[in-house]
């Protein structure tokens, strides 16, 4: 059911500082910032040979990342994203097994322009899981 890890997301209080850390200190290639109002975040992607790291900054006070940063002001790992072939089939299988899909249960368009869903962390060992259709 799960494919490869698409990205690991890290919530940060200051996207420009985090970008500079990855780009200037670690020598990574970092994408341009992308605002995602539907998700309440601004993101950049750190490109790695085997996956990506997504750096997330709140976009407005109602952002779910703002609530995360209230609990962890320095930032930290927010979620892990796995690729799936058929997001609706995977969603239906997970819901039938008792897993909770966040939001209204329907995919939204993610940062890569593809359908995504988030799964409740209480159902996945305390980790917020994102699924992205490839």
Order of alpha helices (4+ residues) and beta strands (2+ residues): beta-alpha-beta-beta-beta-beta-alpha-beta-alpha-beta-beta-beta
